[in-house]
Amino acid sequence: MLNQIFDSVFLDSKSTINPGMLILSIGVSLLLGILLAAVYKYKTLYTKEFVITICLLPSLIAIIIFLVNGNVGTSVAVAGTFSLIRFRSAAGGAKEILSIFIATAIGIATGMGLLLLATAFTFLLSAMLIIYENTDFTKASQTRRQVIITVPDSLDYEYLLEGIFSNTCTQVEFSSLKTLSKKKALELIYVVNLKAEISDKNFIDRLLDYKHDIEVSISRAATKKKVL
């Protein structure tokens, strides 16, 4: 009786899905998804919806792998569906994308019956994520800043900034220049390493002391840009 659930409605096609293996695969996928979600939540600002997604995505992928089961036509249809979802979805953060990839890998492995492999690499990657979160290797520099300066387009900004940077920074890297036609201004982006004794406020004050009609913005993390 149970096997009849997995019989195709088409008379000339029979499902080859093993109900017991499917249930076991889904169960392992759910447990590994919960583990992955718990690791993702560690030291991360998260949403309830995304955590639920991470918990259930491996099971969904596992079911899809079971349904494909070597059928080339079904595989192409599934690939097309995921392509549509990809281009209709908003881009996420790097950690979110990594979690999605891990969840997908879990689902593929469990769907293929590689339960031990799925469990092993899930525990390994989870451990590595926690280790990286707690080591200095991945911590942002305490003195490195992205500086955005908006100046009038008539200002000789190179002469102005050269003197300020030499007194406040140990390293300066010019990133980009953008014209703001409506404001008749230029937007300059630099990546700098501030000297240990120079605070963010002190750096801004020195810029404003030279020129009061400029705008300055400082951030510790580089502004994310959308690229193809």
N, C-alpha and C positions, 0 to 999 in steps of 0.2 A: 504493500500500500504506500509506504513512504517513498519508494522509488518512483511511483507514478507522478509525484510532484515534479520530478525533473524530466519527465517525458515531454518532448516537443509536441505542440498542437498540430504540426505538420506530419502527415502520415508517413512520408518518405524520409523522415529524419528522426533519429533517436539521440537523446542527450547521453553523453558519456560521463557525466558528473557523478562522482562518488559522494553520496550525502554525508557519510561519516567524515571524510576528509575535508569537505566543505565546512562543516560545523567546527571541526578542529582548527582549520585555517582561520576562520572568522574569529574564533575565541582567542587564538594567539595574536591575531592582528589587533583586536580590541585591547588586550593587555599591553602590547608593545606601544600602541597609540597613546594609552594613558601614561605610560612611562615617558614617552617622548614629550607629551604635553607638560608633564611635571618638570622636566628638564628645561623646556622652553620658558616656563614661567619663572625660573630662577633668575633673579636680578633683571627682570624684563618688564617693561610696561606693556600690558597685554589687554585684549578684549575678550569677553566671554565667548563671543561668536567664533573667534579664531581658535581658542582652546578646544571648543567642541569640534571644530573642523579637524584639528590635528588628531583628536581622539578617534574620529570615525573614518577619516580618509584612508588609512591602511586597509580597513575592512572593505570599504567600497572598491578600492583597487584590486584587492584579492578576489572579490566576486567577479569583477570585470575579467580578470585573467582566467578564472574558471569558465566564464561564458565564452570567451574567445576560443580557448582550448584548441589552438592550431588552425582555426578557420581564418584564412587569409582575408576574405571579404569582410568579416566582422572586425578583424584587426584594423583594416583601413578605415572603416566607419568609426571605430573608437578613436583612432588617431585624429581624424577630422573633427570629431566632437571636442576633444581636448584642445585642439588648435583654436576653435571658436571660443572656448572658455578663456583661453590665454589672452586673446586679443580683445575680449570684452570685459576683462577684469582690470581693476586698478593695480598699479605696481605697489608692491609691499617693500618692507625693509629687508636688509640683507639676511637678518636672522630669521625672519618669516619665510623668505624664499628657501633658505637652507632647511628649515623644518618641513616645508612642503616636499622638497626633494627627498628627505629622509623618509617621510611618511609614504611617499610613492614607492621608494625602494623597498620598504617593509611590505607594502601590499603586493608588489610584484613577486618578492621572494616567497611570501606565504602562499600566494596564489599558485605558485609553481610547486608548492609542497616542500620548499627548503626552509622548514621551520627553525631548525637549529642555526642555520646560517643567518636567518633574519634576526633571531634572538641575539646571536653573538655580535653582529655588527651594530645592532641597536644599543646594546650595553657598552660597546667600545666607543661609539660616537657620542653617546650620552656622557660617558666618563670624560672624554676629551673636551666636550663643551664646558663641563663644570671646571675642569682644570684650567682651560683658557680664560674663563671668567675670573679666576682667582690668581692669575699670574701677572707679573709686570710686563710680560711680552706683548700683551694686547691692550694695555692701558694707554690712553691718549697722553701725549706729552703735556706736562704742566706749564710749559712756557711757549708752546707753539700755538699760533693764532692765525685765523683768517681775518684780514682787515679789509673792509670795504670803505673807500673814501670817495665822496662825491664833491667835486670841485668845479668852479666856473670854467667854461671852456677857454677863457682868455688867460687863465692863470698859468704861469710857468711852474707846473707842479713838480717837475723833476728836480729843479733846484731847491724847492721848498722841502720836499720829502727826503732828499738825500741827506741833509743835515740832521733831520729828526731821526731818521733810521740809524744813522751812524752812532748816535748818542744813546739810543734806547734798545737796539736790537743786535743780536750776535749773528743773525743770518736773515737775509731778505730775498724773497723770490717773487718776481712779478708774474702774476697769473693771467690777467685779462684786462682789456680796456673796452668800455662801452660808451657810446654817445647817447646822451639824453636830450633830444632835440627840443622837446617841450620846455625843459628847464634851462636849456642852453648850458648844459653841464656835461662833465665827463665822470663816469663811474670807474674807479680803479680798484682792482682786487689784488691784494698781496698776501703771501703766506710768509709769516715772520716768526722768528724765535726771539722772544723778549729776554732782556737781561734779567738775572735773578732778582735784582733790586727794583725792577720796574713793574709796577702794578698796571692793570688794565686802565684804571682811572687816571693814573699818572701819565700813561701813554696818550690817552685822549686829550688830557689837559695840555700837554705839550704841543699837540697838533693844533688845538684851538687857540693857543697863545700866539701862534704864527698867523693864523687866518681864522676869523670868527665866522665867516659865511660858508664854511665847508661842513659836510655831514660825515660822521665817522660811525662805523658799525664794526664791532669785534665779536668773534665767535670762536669757541674752542674746536668745534667740528666744522669741517668744510661743508659748504652748502651743497645739497644733493642736486644733481642735474640729471634730467631724463635723456638717455641716449638710446639709440637703436641697438 
